[in-house]
Amino acid sequence: MPGREVLPSTLKRSPAKAQRTWEKTHDSAVETYGEGERAHRVAFAAVKHEFEKVGDHWEAKGRKGPSDKQAAGGGPARRARTAGGVDANATKDHLMQVAKKLDVRGRSRMTKPELVKAIEKANDNATRKARGGR
C-alpha cells in the first residue's frame, strides 16, 4: 500500500516535508522488506532524523541526526526502546523548551531522562486526544 494511504495521523498534522520523508522511505522499505511493521519502523526512523514529536505532530529539529540510542545504533539485531519521537539527544535546554510548550508540570526539577519521559507521555496524551480519545 502506498505511503500516502497509510500515513499516520501524527504525520498528517505535520509539515509537508515530514510527510514526504515518511512516504518516500515507507514506499522504498515496502519494496525491500514488504508491507508491515518493519517498513513503518524504517519510515519513522527517517522522520526522526530531521523531526521530533511535539504534542500530536512532528516539528523540524533544526539539526539532522539520530534522536535516541536506538536510532544511533539501529539494526534489527539491536532492538532497544526508542524515545517515541522525542529528541533524547537534544540539549536539556531544548527539552525544557519543549516541555514548557507542552505544559509539563514540574519540569524545572527534572533531570534530562525525566524530561524525555515526561515529554513522551505528554506527546502520547496529545495524540490520543487528537484521535478522539481521552
FIMIRO-913735 format. One record per residue: x, y, z of N, C-alpha, C, O in turn; residue in three letters. Coordinates in pm, whole numbers, plus 50000, padded with zeros to 5 digits. Layout:
<recs>
[[X Y Z] [X Y Z] [X Y Z] [X Y Z] "ALA"],
...
</recs>
This chain:
<recs>
[[50085 49883 50000] [50000 50000 50000] [50090 50124 50000] [50183 50131 50080] "MET"],
[[50064 50221 49913] [50147 50342 49907] [50148 50417 50040] [50048 50420 50113] "PRO"],
[[50262 50477 50070] [50279 50551 50195] [50174 50656 50219] [50134 50677 50333] "GLY"],
[[50128 50724 50114] [50027 50829 50130] [49898 50772 50188] [49828 50841 50261] "ARG"],
[[49867 50647 50156] [49741 50587 50202] [49750 50536 50346] [49646 50518 50410] "GLU"],
[[49869 50513 50397] [49885 50462 50534] [49958 50563 50623] [50013 50527 50727] "VAL"],
[[49959 50689 50581] [50027 50795 50656] [49965 50807 50796] [49845 50828 50808] "LEU"],
[[50046 50793 50902] [49994 50804 51038] [49934 50942 51065] [49977 51042 51006] "PRO"],
[[49835 50947 51153] [49765 51073 51180] [49857 51181 51234] [49836 51299 51206] "SER"],
[[49960 51143 51311] [50052 51244 51363] [50127 51313 51250] [50160 51431 51259] "THR"],
[[50153 51239 51144] [50222 51299 51029] [50127 51379 50941] [50169 51473 50874] "LEU"],
[[49999 51344 50941] [49901 51423 50866] [49891 51564 50922] [49855 51658 50850] "LYS"],
[[49922 51581 51051] [49918 51712 51115] [50055 51780 51116] [50075 51879 51187] "ARG"],
[[50148 51729 51039] [50287 51775 51040] [50323 51843 50909] [50245 51839 50813] "SER"],
[[50441 51906 50903] [50484 51973 50780] [50491 51878 50660] [50511 51758 50676] "PRO"],
[[50473 51934 50542] [50474 51855 50419] [50605 51778 50402] [50605 51666 50352] "ALA"],
[[50718 51837 50442] [50847 51768 50429] [50850 51642 50514] [50904 51540 50470] "LYS"],
[[50796 51646 50633] [50790 51527 50718] [50705 51419 50652] [50739 51301 50654] "ALA"],
[[50594 51461 50593] [50506 51367 50524] [50577 51303 50405] [50571 51181 50386] "GLN"],
[[50646 51386 50325] [50718 51333 50208] [50828 51236 50250] [50848 51133 50186] "ARG"],
[[50900 51271 50356] [51007 51184 50405] [50950 51048 50443] [51005 50945 50405] "THR"],
[[50841 51048 50518] [50781 50921 50561] [50730 50841 50442] [50754 50720 50432] "TRP"],
[[50661 50909 50350] [50603 50839 50234] [50710 50776 50146] [50700 50659 50111] "GLU"],
[[50813 50854 50112] [50918 50801 50024] [50994 50687 50090] [51022 50585 50027] "LYS"],
[[51028 50703 50217] [51101 50599 50288] [51014 50475 50304] [51062 50363 50285] "THR"],
[[50889 50494 50338] [50796 50381 50354] [50786 50302 50224] [50796 50180 50224] "HIS"],
[[50765 50374 50112] [50749 50305 49984] [50874 50227 49946] [50865 50116 49893] "ASP"],
[[50990 50285 49973] [51116 50216 49945] [51132 50094 50035] [51175 49988 49990] "SER"],
[[51097 50109 50162] [51108 49997 50257] [51012 49884 50221] [51044 49767 50241] "ALA"],
[[50894 49918 50169] [50799 49815 50128] [50857 49733 50013] [50840 49612 50008] "VAL"],
[[50927 49800 49921] [50991 49728 49811] [51098 49632 49863] [51116 49523 49809] "GLU"],
[[51169 49674 49967] [51278 49594 50021] [51229 49485 50117] [51269 49369 50105] "THR"],
[[51143 49523 50212] [51104 49432 50320] [50960 49380 50310] [50923 49286 50380] "TYR"],
[[50881 49440 50224] [50739 49405 50217] [50657 49495 50309] [50713 49565 50394] "GLY"],
[[50528 49493 50293] [50438 49576 50374] [50437 49526 50517] [50445 49405 50542] "GLU"],
[[50428 49619 50611] [50416 49578 50750] [50494 49664 50847] [50538 49774 50814] "GLY"],
[[50509 49611 50966] [50570 49685 51076] [50712 49732 51044] [50750 49844 51077] "GLU"],
[[50791 49647 50979] [50930 49684 50951] [50937 49806 50859] [51020 49894 50881] "ARG"],
[[50853 49812 50758] [50850 49927 50668] [50812 50054 50745] [50866 50161 50719] "ALA"],
[[50719 50041 50838] [50677 50156 50918] [50791 50202 51010] [50814 50322 51025] "HIS"],
[[50862 50106 51072] [50974 50142 51160] [51083 50216 51082] [51138 50315 51131] "ARG"],
[[51113 50168 50962] [51215 50231 50879] [51172 50375 50844] [51253 50467 50849] "VAL"],
[[51045 50391 50808] [50995 50524 50771] [51000 50620 50890] [51040 50735 50875] "ALA"],
[[50960 50573 51008] [50967 50658 51126] [51111 50692 51161] [51139 50804 51205] "PHE"],
[[51203 50599 51143] [51344 50627 51171] [51395 50741 51084] [51471 50826 51130] "ALA"],
[[51353 50742 50957] [51394 50851 50867] [51337 50984 50913] [51406 51086 50910] "ALA"],
[[51211 50983 50955] [51148 51107 51003] [51220 51159 51127] [51244 51279 51139] "VAL"],
[[51256 51068 51218] [51320 51107 51344] [51457 51169 51326] [51508 51234 51417] "LYS"],
[[51518 51151 51210] [51649 51213 51186] [51638 51363 51162] [51735 51436 51182] "HIS"],
[[51521 51409 51120] [51504 51552 51093] [51394 51618 51175] [51388 51740 51184] "GLU"],
[[51307 51537 51234] [51191 51590 51306] [51181 51528 51444] [51235 51420 51469] "PHE"],
[[51111 51597 51534] [51082 51544 51666] [50934 51559 51692] [50870 51652 51642] "GLU"],
[[50879 51468 51770] [50737 51473 51800] [50715 51573 51912] [50778 51566 52018] "LYS"],
[[50623 51666 51887] [50585 51766 51986] [50434 51766 51992] [50367 51814 51901] "VAL"],
[[50381 51711 52099] [50235 51701 52111] [50183 51597 52013] [50226 51482 52014] "GLY"],
[[50090 51640 51928] [50025 51546 51836] [50077 51556 51693] [50012 51509 51600] "ASP"],
[[50196 51617 51675] [50252 51633 51540] [50405 51633 51547] [50463 51626 51656] "HIS"],
[[50468 51642 51432] [50614 51643 51422] [50660 51782 51381] [50597 51846 51297] "TRP"],
[[50771 51828 51440] [50831 51958 51407] [50977 51938 51372] [51043 51846 51422] "GLU"],
[[51029 52025 51285] [51170 52017 51245] [51259 52035 51368] [51231 52119 51454] "ALA"],
[[51368 51955 51375] [51460 51961 51488] [51558 52076 51477] [51609 52123 51579] "LYS"],
[[51586 52123 51358] [51686 52226 51342] [51825 52169 51317] [51917 52241 51279] "GLY"],
[[51840 52040 51336] [51965 51970 51307] [51928 51828 51266] [51826 51775 51308] "ARG"],
[[52011 51769 51184] [51987 51631 51143] [52066 51538 51232] [52173 51574 51282] "LYS"],
[[52014 51419 51252] [52086 51320 51329] [51993 51233 51409] [51874 51260 51419] "GLY"],
[[52049 51127 51467] [51967 51033 51543] [51903 51101 51664] [51960 51193 51723] "PRO"],
[[51785 51053 51699] [51711 51114 51810] [51726 51038 51941] [51692 51091 52047] "SER"],
[[51775 50916 51935] [51792 50837 52057] [51893 50726 52032] [51945 50713 51922] "ASP"],
[[51920 50644 52134] [52020 50538 52123] [51984 50437 52014] [52072 50391 51941] "LYS"],
[[51857 50402 52004] [51814 50305 51902] [51843 50359 51762] [51892 50286 51676] "GLN"],
[[51812 50485 51739] [51834 50544 51607] [51983 50555 51575] [52022 50544 51459] "ALA"],
[[52064 50577 51676] [52208 50589 51654] [52271 50455 51617] [52358 50450 51530] "ALA"],
[[52227 50347 51681] [52285 50215 51655] [52208 50138 51551] [52264 50084 51456] "GLY"],
[[52078 50135 51571] [51985 50074 51477] [52009 49927 51447] [52089 49861 51512] "GLY"],
[[51938 49880 51347] [51951 49743 51304] [51862 49649 51382] [51836 49671 51501] "GLY"],
[[51813 49545 51316] [51722 49453 51383] [51787 49372 51495] [51717 49324 51585] "PRO"],
[[51918 49356 51491] [51985 49278 51594] [51994 49355 51726] [52010 49294 51832] "ALA"],
[[51985 49485 51721] [51999 49568 51840] [51871 49648 51863] [51869 49769 51844] "ARG"],
[[51767 49582 51903] [51639 49646 51926] [51633 49701 52067] [51620 49626 52164] "ARG"],
[[51643 49832 52080] [51632 49898 52209] [51504 49981 52209] [51447 50007 52103] "ALA"],
[[51461 50022 52325] [51344 50107 52337] [51376 50244 52276] [51484 50298 52298] "ARG"],
[[51281 50299 52200] [51301 50433 52145] [51240 50536 52239] [51172 50500 52335] "THR"],
[[51264 50662 52211] [51208 50770 52292] [51077 50818 52234] [51029 50926 52271] "ALA"],
[[51016 50743 52144] [50884 50776 52093] [50876 50907 52016] [50773 50974 52018] "GLY"],
[[50983 50942 51948] [50983 51065 51870] [51042 51184 51943] [51065 51289 51882] "GLY"],
[[51068 51170 52072] [51132 51276 52148] [51280 51276 52111] [51342 51170 52103] "VAL"],
[[51336 51394 52088] [51478 51403 52054] [51560 51393 52182] [51602 51494 52239] "ASP"],
[[51584 51271 52227] [51655 51247 52352] [51801 51292 52346] [51866 51307 52449] "ALA"],
[[51853 51315 52226] [51990 51363 52211] [52000 51515 52212] [52110 51571 52202] "ASN"],
[[51887 51583 52225] [51887 51729 52229] [51942 51776 52364] [51957 51698 52458] "ALA"],
[[51972 51904 52371] [52021 51960 52497] [51908 51965 52599] [51790 51960 52564] "THR"],
[[51947 51974 52725] [51846 51985 52830] [51765 52114 52812] [51645 52115 52838] "LYS"],
[[51831 52222 52769] [51760 52348 52745] [51651 52330 52640] [51539 52379 52656] "ASP"],
[[51684 52259 52533] [51583 52235 52428] [51467 52153 52483] [51351 52184 52458] "HIS"],
[[51499 52048 52558] [51394 51965 52617] [51307 52046 52712] [51186 52025 52718] "LEU"],
[[51367 52139 52786] [51290 52226 52875] [51194 52312 52794] [51079 52333 52836] "MET"],
[[51238 52364 52679] [51151 52445 52594] [51033 52362 52541] [50920 52410 52540] "GLN"],
[[51060 52240 52499] [50953 52152 52450] [50857 52121 52564] [50735 52124 52546] "VAL"],
[[50911 52091 52682] [50826 52060 52799] [50739 52180 52835] [50623 52164 52873] "ALA"],
[[50795 52300 52824] [50717 52420 52852] [50603 52435 52750] [50490 52467 52786] "LYS"],
[[50635 52412 52624] [50535 52420 52518] [50420 52323 52543] [50304 52352 52512] "LYS"],
[[50453 52207 52599] [50353 52103 52628] [50293 52116 52768] [50211 52034 52808] "LEU"],
[[50336 52219 52842] [50287 52245 52978] [50310 52127 53071] [50220 52087 53146] "ASP"],
[[50431 52071 53065] [50468 51961 53154] [50494 52019 53293] [50579 52106 53310] "VAL"],
[[50420 51972 53389] [50434 52022 53526] [50558 51962 53594] [50590 51845 53575] "ARG"],
[[50626 52045 53674] [50743 52000 53747] [50869 51993 53664] [50970 51938 53709] "GLY"],
[[50865 52046 53544] [50978 52032 53451] [51106 52096 53503] [51215 52048 53472] "ARG"],
[[51096 52202 53581] [51217 52272 53627] [51301 52186 53722] [51420 52212 53739] "SER"],
[[51241 52085 53784] [51313 51999 53877] [51354 51866 53814] [51411 51781 53882] "ARG"],
[[51325 51847 53687] [51350 51718 53622] [51492 51708 53566] [51551 51806 53522] "MET"],
[[51542 51586 53568] [51668 51556 53501] [51638 51539 53352] [51522 51534 53311] "THR"],
[[51742 51531 53272] [51723 51513 53128] [51644 51385 53096] [51550 51392 53018] "LYS"],
[[51679 51269 53153] [51600 51148 53125] [51454 51161 53170] [51364 51109 53105] "PRO"],
[[51431 51230 53282] [51293 51252 53329] [51216 51341 53232] [51098 51319 53207] "GLU"],
[[51284 51442 53177] [51220 51530 53079] [51180 51450 52955] [51070 51467 52903] "LEU"],
[[51269 51364 52907] [51239 51282 52788] [51113 51199 52813] [51024 51195 52728] "VAL"],
[[51106 51133 52929] [50989 51051 52962] [50863 51135 52975] [50757 51095 52928] "LYS"],
[[50873 51251 53039] [50757 51338 53058] [50707 51392 52924] [50586 51401 52902] "ALA"],
[[50798 51428 52835] [50759 51478 52702] [50693 51366 52623] [50593 51387 52555] "ILE"],
[[50751 51246 52631] [50693 51131 52562] [50550 51106 52610] [50460 51080 52529] "GLU"],
[[50529 51115 52739] [50395 51095 52796] [50299 51206 52749] [50185 51178 52713] "LYS"],
[[50346 51330 52750] [50262 51442 52705] [50228 51427 52557] [50116 51456 52515] "ALA"],
[[50326 51382 52477] [50301 51359 52335] [50194 51252 52315] [50103 51268 52235] "ASN"],
[[50206 51142 52389] [50108 51034 52379] [49968 51082 52414] [49871 51049 52347] "ASP"],
[[49959 51162 52521] [49829 51216 52561] [49771 51308 52455] [49652 51302 52425] "ASN"],
[[49855 51394 52397] [49808 51487 52293] [49763 51411 52168] [49664 51447 52105] "ALA"],
[[49837 51307 52133] [49800 51227 52017] [49667 51154 52040] [49582 51149 51952] "THR"],
[[49652 51099 52159] [49528 51030 52194] [49409 51125 52184] [49304 51089 52130] "ARG"],
[[49425 51247 52236] [49319 51349 52230] [49286 51384 52085] [49169 51394 52047] "LYS"],
[[49390 51403 52004] [49371 51442 51864] [49298 51333 51786] [49228 51362 51689] "ALA"],
[[49314 51209 51829] [49248 51097 51762] [49106 51072 51817] [49038 50979 51774] "ARG"],
[[49065 51155 51910] [48930 51143 51964] [48921 51063 52091] [48811 51033 52139] "GLY"],
[[49036 51026 52146] [49037 50951 52273] [49041 51044 52390] [49032 51165 52374] "GLY"],
[[49054 50989 52508] [49059 51072 52629] [49197 51085 52684] [49217 51151 52786] "ARG"],
</recs>
